[in-house]
């Protein structure tokens, strides 16, 4: 498939993923769910939607749906570096459009928040570890269990809802989408830089680890 169609596929997948994540969050609040129940809603919704998107979109674009995975593929010589900025731009754009669609669906404000930064060392480490784990799952599946990749990734991402505070799902595109919100309690735009840096660092560490494990 030509590059333009692959970019549209990446944008579409990221947008739908954000709609699923934010829509489930809104529904949980609307139903009066507790914090634990809300996380369960988002975990199941995001995991199921991601599995479906990976199965459908992988033959079209590779279905990275995540700038950290695109960065890791280029770092591991699995895609040309010249395509990385274009993939990342498509993923980020799709996530922002998904955020706007989700806000409109849920009748929430569309304006950016102006909260002060709240990121700290613990959250930086959490994002790095979550992304490192995601890349370990991805690289391991590609190497040993390619057919299990969609379910393995979806299961891991669904689990990250339970062990990360930001619910950014080890994905820089979702970090940006979550920052573009007026909803109290989500991420501040001023936190984006540190979160993305942590995720890219985690992805790079996983790539280098697997290169060493495989003797490459």
N, C-alpha and C positions, 0 to 999 in steps of 0.2 A: 504494500500500500504506500502511496506517495506521502511525503512529509506533511503536507497540509491536512490530509485526512487523518493522519496519526495524531496531529496536534489537536484537531477538533475532538477526536475520540478521548484524548487525555482530559481536555477541558470538560467534556460531557460527564465522564466518570467522576471527576472531582466534584463537580456541581451536584450530582445526584447523591454522592456520599455526604456532602455537607447538609443537603436537604434532609436526608434520613437522620443524621445526628441531631440537628437542631429541631426538626419536627418532633422527634421522640422526646426531647427535652421539654418542649412546649406542652405536649400532650400530658407528660408526667405531672407538670405543674398544674395544668388545667384539671386533672383528675384528683388533685390533692395528694399526690403520692409523697411518701417520705423520701428523704435523701437516699436511703438505700434502695428503695423501689425505683426511684428515678434513675439511678445508675444501672439498675437491672434493665429498665426500658431501653436506655441508650446502648448498653452492651449487646443486647439481643438484636435490636434494630440495625445497628451499625455492622455487626458481624454478619448478619444474614444478607444485608444489601451488598456488602463488600464481596462476599462469596459469589453472589449472582453477577456482579459487575466484572469480577475477575474471569469467571467462566466465559462470559459473553465477549468482553473487550480484549482479552489477551491475544487472540489471533489478529486483531486489527492494529494495535499499537504497542503491544507488550503489557499494557495495563499497569504501568508504574503507579499512576494516580498519586504520586508522592515525589517531590523534588529530591528527597534524600535517597530514594531508590534509583532515580535517574543519575544522580551524582555517583552513587556506588557502582552502577553499571559502567559508567565512563571510566571510573577509577580502576575497575577490573577489566578494562579493555573489551567490554561487551557492547559498547555503542560509541560512535564518534563524539568527541568533545564539542564539536561545532553544533551538535543538536541539543546539547544540555541546556543552554539558555532559552532556546525555543520551547523545549518541553516544560521547563520550569515556569516560563511565562504563561503557557497554556494552562498548566495546572493551577497556578495562582489565580489567573483570570477566571477559570471555571469555578474555583472555590468562592471567590467574591460574588460572582453571579448567583451561585447556589445560596450564599448567605442572604442576598437581597430577596431572592425568591422565597426562601424560608421565612424571612421576616414578614414579607407580604402575605404569605399563606397564614401566618400566625397573628397577623395584625399587630406587629411590633414595630417600634421606631426603626428607621433606616439609617439614622445618623451615627457617626463614629463616636465612641466614648472619649472622654477627656480625663479619665482617671490617671493618677500618678502610678509609676511603676511599682510592682510588688515582688518582682523576681528576686530570688536569693540563691545561695549556693546549693541548697538542698533541691530546689526545683530544677536548677541547671543539671545537677547530677541525675535526677529522675528522668529528665528528657533524654540525656545522653544514654543512660542504661536502657530505656525503653526502645530507643531507635537501634541501639546495638543489638538488642534481642531480636528485633524485627528483621534486621539484616542477617543475623545468624539463621533464622528460620528460612528466609528467602534463599540464601546461598546454599543452605543445606538441602532444601527441597529441589532446587535446580540441579544440584549435583547427584542426589540419590533417589528422590521421589518426585519427579516432575509432575506427575498426575495428581499428586496430593497438594500441590502448591496453593490453589484457591482456598481450600478448606483450612489448611495450616495457617495461612496468613490471616484469614478471617477470624479464626479462633484466637490467634495471638492478639490481634487488634482489639477484639471484643474484650479480652482479658485486661488490656491496658487501661480500660475505663475504671477498673477496680484498683489499680496500683499507681495511678498518676492523678495528681490534683487538677491538672489543666485540661484533661480530656482532649489533648491535641493529637492523640493517637500516633505519636512518633512521625508526624507529617508536617513539614514546613508550610504546605499549602493550607492545611487546616488551622495552623497557628495564625496565619494572616486572616483567614475567614473568621476565626473566633475573636480576633482583635477588632474587626470591623463590626462592632456591636455596641448598642447603647444599653444592653441588658446588664444590670448590676450583678457582679459575681463572676463574669467571664474575664477574659484576658484584656489587659491594657495594650494599646498600640506601642507603648514604650517598652514593652517586654519582648516584642517580636525578635529583635536582633539577638538577644541572649538565648532565646529558645531555639531559633534556627541554627545558631552556632553550635549549641549543644547537640542538636540532632545530626548535623553534618559531621561533627566530630565522632559521634557514636557510629555513624555509617562507615566512616573511613576506618575506624578501628576494627570493625567487623570484616571489612574487605581485606585488610592487611592480615588479620588473624587467619582467615580462610586461605589466603595465598600461602601463608607459612605452613598451615596444617596439611595442605595438599602438595607441599614441596615445590610450589611455583615461584 
